[in-house]
Amino acid sequence: MAGKRTKENSIHKRCWRVANPSAKEYMKVGGWTARTGKPDCSWGCKWFAPLKEAEYDWGVCLCPNGPRSGMLTFEHMGCEKFKEQPS
């Protein structure tokens, strides 16, 4: 288990290192849900394509007109374009 946790931590650190500068703003102001009370990517946004290697905590936003479109995104960043996955 310790080996897996070390690998996860390393992946998270690498993701934060290469994330777009607006992603780093998240670290200063907190998550979308905490700020707005609205769902974030981790709530099952249809536009969030999670990265398995990053334990699904990181992904890419596939919303064509979203503020993080095409960018590496931490699951709790969220935005006003959240759309729930169809059941």
Contacts in CASP RR format, 6 or more apart in sequence:
PFRMAT RR
TARGET T0000
AUTHOR 0000-0000-0000
METHOD contacts of the structure
MODEL  1
MAGKRTKENSIHKRCWRVANPSAKEYMKVGGWTARTGKPDCSWGCKWFAP
LKEAEYDWGVCLCPNGPRSGMLTFEHMGCEKFKEQPS
8 54 0 8 1.000
8 55 0 8 1.000
11 53 0 8 1.000
11 54 0 8 1.000
11 55 0 8 1.000
11 58 0 8 1.000
12 54 0 8 1.000
12 57 0 8 1.000
12 58 0 8 1.000
15 54 0 8 1.000
15 58 0 8 1.000
15 72 0 8 1.000
15 74 0 8 1.000
16 23 0 8 1.000
16 24 0 8 1.000
16 27 0 8 1.000
16 74 0 8 1.000
18 72 0 8 1.000
19 71 0 8 1.000
19 72 0 8 1.000
19 73 0 8 1.000
19 74 0 8 1.000
20 68 0 8 1.000
20 71 0 8 1.000
20 72 0 8 1.000
22 67 0 8 1.000
22 68 0 8 1.000
22 71 0 8 1.000
23 68 0 8 1.000
23 71 0 8 1.000
23 72 0 8 1.000
23 73 0 8 1.000
23 74 0 8 1.000
23 77 0 8 1.000
26 74 0 8 1.000
26 76 0 8 1.000
26 77 0 8 1.000
29 35 0 8 1.000
30 76 0 8 1.000
31 40 0 8 1.000
31 76 0 8 1.000
31 77 0 8 1.000
31 78 0 8 1.000
32 38 0 8 1.000
32 40 0 8 1.000
32 76 0 8 1.000
32 77 0 8 1.000
32 78 0 8 1.000
32 79 0 8 1.000
33 39 0 8 1.000
33 40 0 8 1.000
33 43 0 8 1.000
33 76 0 8 1.000
33 78 0 8 1.000
38 80 0 8 1.000
38 82 0 8 1.000
39 45 0 8 1.000
39 78 0 8 1.000
39 82 0 8 1.000
39 84 0 8 1.000
40 75 0 8 1.000
40 76 0 8 1.000
40 77 0 8 1.000
40 78 0 8 1.000
40 82 0 8 1.000
41 47 0 8 1.000
41 48 0 8 1.000
41 59 0 8 1.000
41 61 0 8 1.000
41 73 0 8 1.000
41 74 0 8 1.000
41 75 0 8 1.000
41 76 0 8 1.000
41 77 0 8 1.000
41 78 0 8 1.000
41 82 0 8 1.000
42 48 0 8 1.000
42 75 0 8 1.000
42 76 0 8 1.000
43 82 0 8 1.000
43 84 0 8 1.000
44 84 0 8 1.000
44 85 0 8 1.000
45 78 0 8 1.000
45 82 0 8 1.000
45 83 0 8 1.000
45 84 0 8 1.000
45 85 0 8 1.000
46 83 0 8 1.000
46 84 0 8 1.000
46 85 0 8 1.000
46 86 0 8 1.000
47 61 0 8 1.000
47 62 0 8 1.000
47 63 0 8 1.000
47 66 0 8 1.000
47 81 0 8 1.000
47 82 0 8 1.000
47 83 0 8 1.000
48 59 0 8 1.000
48 60 0 8 1.000
48 61 0 8 1.000
48 62 0 8 1.000
48 73 0 8 1.000
48 75 0 8 1.000
49 59 0 8 1.000
49 60 0 8 1.000
49 61 0 8 1.000
49 62 0 8 1.000
50 56 0 8 1.000
50 57 0 8 1.000
50 58 0 8 1.000
50 59 0 8 1.000
50 75 0 8 1.000
51 58 0 8 1.000
51 59 0 8 1.000
51 60 0 8 1.000
56 75 0 8 1.000
57 74 0 8 1.000
57 75 0 8 1.000
58 72 0 8 1.000
58 73 0 8 1.000
58 74 0 8 1.000
58 75 0 8 1.000
59 72 0 8 1.000
59 73 0 8 1.000
59 75 0 8 1.000
60 70 0 8 1.000
60 71 0 8 1.000
60 72 0 8 1.000
60 73 0 8 1.000
61 68 0 8 1.000
61 69 0 8 1.000
61 70 0 8 1.000
61 71 0 8 1.000
61 73 0 8 1.000
61 79 0 8 1.000
62 69 0 8 1.000
62 70 0 8 1.000
63 69 0 8 1.000
63 79 0 8 1.000
63 81 0 8 1.000
63 83 0 8 1.000
65 81 0 8 1.000
66 79 0 8 1.000
66 81 0 8 1.000
67 79 0 8 1.000
67 80 0 8 1.000
67 81 0 8 1.000
68 77 0 8 1.000
68 78 0 8 1.000
68 79 0 8 1.000
END
